[in-house]
């Protein structure tokens, strides 16, 4: 909006004039009030009647304004600050959007905007803001994003209905997309929600660009040897993240009693899948960060934004505990798909499955705003350690087998494990396969 139009409007619920920067107390109270109400603009260099007085601006003026605001308002905010020139005089315009983390405080007091004045919030009003903040935090999945039903993919709905029929023996019938979403509580006043597109859109990242899974295999904390970013709906994220783990973890093949070839991974896939499902289901989608899947030589870490909801703690997850869903609508979809059971036993299954396989018990860790599940791989030992000691430069299977006095068949088996773990590389030169250390 042009500054001339603003000046003609006069002070209001969303507009304040300040003649100079000397009235810092008034400026900060107004910023606080705008944050707690509907936002607004402060024009500095204009008196109460809308007359342009102008303001002197030096090289430190803007940094000083930013720091004043940053260290005076709680929680911290960074408003948009612009310098504009009108009738050969400089003005500063501070634009404050309605806060997303209400209530905001200045000197320990929360203000609101009524008409053209700032007023302290009463105890009842403050309590209402705090309750509203908590309600929004635990129901971010219900945030409305418009009524564009074309975002919902009919094929994904059909796949879901087929899965429900198989997994839960339920027949879901519906007239159209809107009716389908309404039955599942994924539409509000004809508007789609974050939950609806996360579950039934091919590209929910249009609205939530950080709602992805970043997968990586690491040689060191900083050296990545393989990486992939996985988007799409939550089912796609779970399945493709599990595929990345399959591609980058070692396994052995066996033939079962029915003559079928089965692959047994060093970390049970069912435990990894459970952790991935939990990360997608329980992550805090209001935090602008992806889920991380990190594979190291000695561990696998699955980490999601969002700490555990009270009264859950990492220690409680190891015993009998209740099921508390941050995203109950997303959780219901995953339940119908057959991914979760709503009994709060997922973490117990993760522990039991790993211990049964002879692995160290996984750890559950809260760190900052993140929750982690840490799986421990079996260390490279025995013959594999000897291979690494003898593998100098580029060598083939025959050379290594002779050096360690083992059969070529045995050498091939252990080299495959080292290649799958990302410790040894391989390449083909003519008809010969060459192996080398990855450094």
N, C-alpha and C positions, 0 to 999 in steps of 0.2 A: 504494500500500500504506500503511495507517495506520501512524503512527509508533510506536504501542504494540506492534504486531506486530513491527516491525523491532527494537525494543529487546529483545523476548523472544527473538529468534533468536540474539543474540550475534554477536560478530565472526566473519567468515568470508571466503571468497574474494571475495565481492562486497559486504562490509559492513565499515566501519571506524568506530570511535568515537574522538573527540578531545574531551578535557575543555575545551580553550580554543583560542583562536587563537594562543597563544604558540608552539605547536609547528608553525611554518610549514614547516620542513624535512620533517617527517613527513607533513604534509598534501599537500605538492607531490609527494613521492615516491609516495604512494598514488594520487594522480590520474594520475601517469605510468604506474604499474603497472596501474591499471584500464584505461587507454587501450590498453595493449599486450596486455591479456588479454581479459576478457569484459565489462568495464564494472563499475560498482558505485556504491554510495552512501557518503558520509562524513557522519556526524551529529556536529556540533560542539556541545558543551555536555553531553556524556555521558561518564562515565569508563569505564575498561576493563571494569568489571563490569556496565555498562549502567545505572548509577545516574544519575539526572538531576541535573545541577549548574546548568544554565542558563548563559546568556551575555548580557552587556550589549551592546546594539545601538544605535549612534548613527547619525546621518544619513550618515556617510561609511563605515560598516562594509561595506556591500555593494559600493560602488565600489572600495574598497581591496582587497577579496577578488578582484574581477574583474580588477583591474590586476595584482595579484600573480600570478595564474594566467596571464594573458595574456602577461606578460613573463618568465615563468620556464619555461614548457613550450614545446618546439619539436617539430614545427610548432605554430603558434598554435592554441589551441582556446578555446571559450567554453562552459563547462558550464552546466547549469541550476542556479540557486541559489535556494532558498526559505527563508523564515523561517516557523517554525511555533511554536505555543504549546502546551505540555503541562504541566498541573498548575501553571499560573500562572508558568511559566518559559519563556523564549525559547530555541529551538534553531535552528541553521542546518543545512539539508540540502543537500549538494552532490551532484548526480546526474551521473555520468560515463558516457557511452555508450562502447561499444567503438570505438576509433578506426578511421577509414577511410583513414588515411594513415600507417600504421605504418612504421617504429618511431618512438616519441616519446621525447624526451630531457628530463631534468632535470639541469641543470648538466653537460651533456655525457654523461650516463650514462642508458642505457635500463634500466628496471625492468620486472619482471613480477610478477604476483600468484600466490603459491602458498600455499594455505590462508589464514591470516590475516596473512601477512607479505609484505613486499616484498623481492624479490631482484634483484640485477643480472643482466642477460642475459649469457650467455656469448658468446664470439666466434661459435661455431657457431649458436647460437640467433639472434643478431643477423643473421648472414648469411642464415639461412633466412627471417626476416621481410622483409629487403630484397628477396630474390628473389621472395617471395610478393607483395610490393607491386608489383614490376615486372610480374609475370605478370598480376595483376589489371588493371593499367593498360592493358596492350596487348590485353586480352580483355574489356573492359567489356561488349561486345555479348553475351557469353556469360552475363552475370548472370541468375540464375533469378528468375522472378517469379510462380511458382505454376502450377497445372495447369488453369486455366480456358480450355479450348479454344474456348469461345464467343467469345473475343476475336478468333479467326482467322476471316476472312471467306472463305467458299467462292467467292464471285464473283471476289475478287481472285486466288485460286488459279487459277481457270479462265482469267482474263485472262492471267496469267503463263504458264500452259502453252501457250496459243495463241501468245503472243509468242515463246516458246522454239521452238515448231514453225516459225515463220516466220523468225526471226532466226538460229537455230542449227541448224535442221533436225533437231531432237531430239524424240522422243516421250517424254514423262514420264507414267508410269502410277503410280497409287497407290490404296490401298484406302480410306483415310479421312484426315482432317486430321492425325492423329497420325503415321500412316505417311508422309505427304507431308513433314512437318517433319523426321522422323527421317532420311529419305533425304538431306535438305539440311543436316543437322547443326544444325538450329535448335531442337532440343528436348534437354533433359538430365534424365535420370531422371524422365521423364514431365512435367517442368516446362517451360513456355514460357521463352524468353529475350528480352532486349531486342531482339536481332536479328530474332526471329520476328515480334514485333508491329510493329516499324518497317517490316518488309517486307510483312506480310500482315494488318494490322489497319486498320480505318477510323479508329481513334482511339488511336494509341499514346501520345498526350499524357496519357492517364489516368495512365500511369506515368512518362512523361518529358515534363512540361509545357513544358519549354524546347526540346524537339526540334522546332522550327518554323523557318520562314524569314520574317524580317521584311523586307518590301520597302518602299522609299520613294523618291519623287522629291523632290529638294531644290532650293529656290531659292537658299538660302544654307546654311551649315553647320547652322543651327538652324531654318530655316523649311521646313516640309514642305508640299508642295502636293498630294501623293497618297501614300497608304500602304495597306498590306495585310499581314495576318498569315496565313501559309499553314501549315496543319497537315495532318493525315492521314498516310498512309504515305509512304515516301520517293519513290515514283514520282509520287504526287500533288503532293508538294512541288516536284519538279523541273519537272513539266509546268506547274503554275500559276505558278511563279516565272518561267518562260520566257514565259508569257502576259503577265505584268505588264511584262516588258521589252519585249515586242512592242507593248504598248499605250502605252508611254511613250518609245519611241525613234522617230526619224523614218525614213522609207523612201521609195523611189521605186518605181513600178509599171512593169513592162515586159511585153511580149507575146513569149513565146518562139516558136521555130520551129513548134511544134505549135499555136500560136494560144492558148496558155494564159496567163492573167494571173499574173505572178509578182511578189513583193515583195522588193526588195533593201534590207535594213536597213543603216543607217549603220555599225553594228558587226555583223559576221557572226553570224547566229544560231547557227551550228554552234560557233563559238568560245565564245559565252556559255553554250550548253548544256553544253559540255565542262567549263567552269569550275563550273557548278552541280552537275553530276554529281560532280566531284572534291570539292566542298565537302560534299555529302551523304555520299559514300563515306568520306572521310578525316577528317571532323571527329571530335573527341574527345567522345564522348557522355557522359563523366563530368563534363565542365565544364558547369555550369548556365547556358548562354547560347545564344541562337538563332544561326542563320546570318543574316548581313545582306546585303541587296542594296540598294545605294545609287546612285541616278542623280543626277548633278550636271550642270550645263551643259557642263562640259568633260571629264567622266570618268564611268565606271561602276565601282563597287567591289563585288566579291563576296568576303565575308569569313567565314571559319569558325573556331570555337574549336578550338584544337589546333595546336601547331607541327609542323613536319615531323619525321618520325622519322629518327634518325641512320641512315646517314651523309648523308642528303639535305640540301641547302642550296638557298636560292632561286637561287643562281648555277648549281648543277648541273642545275636543272630546264630550263635553256635549252639544254643539250647532251644528249648521250647519257647516260642514267642508268637505274638499275634501278627496277623497280616494287616498292614496299614498302607493303603494305596495313596500316593500323591496324585495320581491321575486315574481316578476310578473308571472313567469312561474308556480310556485306552486299555486299562486293565481288563475291563469286561470283554473288549474285542479280543484280546490275547487269550482270555479264558475260553471264549467260544471257539477260537482257532485250535485250542488244545495246548497252548504254550504254557499256561500257568493253571494252578488249581485253587488259589485263594485260601489255602490252609496255612500259609506261612512256613512251609516246609522246604522251600527251594534251596535255601542256604544249607540246611541240614543234608539235603541230597548231594549238594556240591562236596561237602566235607566227606560224607560217607563214601561216595564214588571214588574220590581221590585216594583215601586211606586204603580202600579195598584193593586198589591198583598198586599199592606199595609206595605211594607218593607222600611227601610231607603234607601235613594239613594246610590248606590255603589260609591266607590271612585276609581279614576284613578290616579296612583302614579308612578313617575319616581324616582328610588333610585339606585345610582351607575350606573351600566350598565344594570339594569333591569327595566322592566315595569310591574306594578301590577294592577290587578283588584281586589278590595276588596268588597265582598258581606257581608252584615250584617244579621245574623240570629236573629230571635226574641228571646229575653232572656227567660230563664226558669222562669216562673212566676206562680202566683196563686196556684193551687192545686199541681203542680209539685214541687214548693218550699216547700210546706208542707210535701209532700212525702219524700223529701230528709232529712228534719228535723227529721221525725219519723223513717226512715229506719236505724235501728241499727242492725249490724251484718247481719245474714241471716234470711229473713222473707218471708212468702208466701203471696199471694193476700188476703186471708181471714183475716190474722192478720193485714195487713196494712189497709184494708177497715174498720175494726172495730175501729182501732186507730183514723182514720180520719172521721168516721161516714158517709161513702159513700158506694155506691153499689159496688159489686165486678166487675161488668161490666165496671163502670167508672174507677175503679182502674186499671183494665187490659188495658184500652185505654191509660191512662197516663203513665203507666209503659212501654208500648211499645214505646212511644215517647222518654222516657228517655233512653231506651235500644238502640234505633236507633241513638241517639245522642252520645252514648258512655259514658254516665254518670252513668248508672246503668248496672250491669251485671246480667245474669240469668243462672241457671243450673237446670237440672232435677235430682231429687233424688227419685228413684222409680217412683211413679205416681204423685209426688208432684213437682211443679216448684217453685224454691227458687230464691229470688232477693237479691242483695247486692250492696252497693256502690263500684264503681271503684275508687281506690285511687292510 
